[in-house]
């Protein structure tokens, strides 16, 4: 699904105040638009068992505890995702502090699934969100 820049912008909301690192939030439609339209990396920061149960196609898995913001190219935007949006919010703040353009997927994989987006296992079969 290709989205216009205006569609992507309308799906993104600013979160936070000036006293903290601002983190942009995006819904599943906006996340898809960023990945498809801007080449953003969909970064899944959940635990191994959560990833194995099901993840978004094309996502990259790095557990939150293993996240090293210095390992990301600051020219590629990142969409961080977890189960509900909390852990990915922490990941997004770390990445933003390192100069990475990053978005937090609001509602996480639960929202992704509820929006009808695919959830797969590593073998390509249907997955689930745990």
C-alpha angles and dihedrals in degrees: 000000000000116000129195120240089251090055091051092048092050090053093053125082129186116241129192137027131270091263090068134044105277115237121197116225125211135184123225092271092052091045091053090049092051093048095044098035105032103026092244118174114242102218117196110199098181126121122275095259091051092049092048092052091056144318141175115282111261094016121142117227121220116151113234091242089056097046114128109183090198090067092066125090106239092214094064118073117230130212108203119207138178131159098289108002100262102099091038088054089058090047091049092053091051092049094046090051088055091054098260118142100237139173128197116223103231111227091013123221090339089063090042091056093042089054089059095252117149122266116194142174123233090267091056096252121130113286137196137222114245 
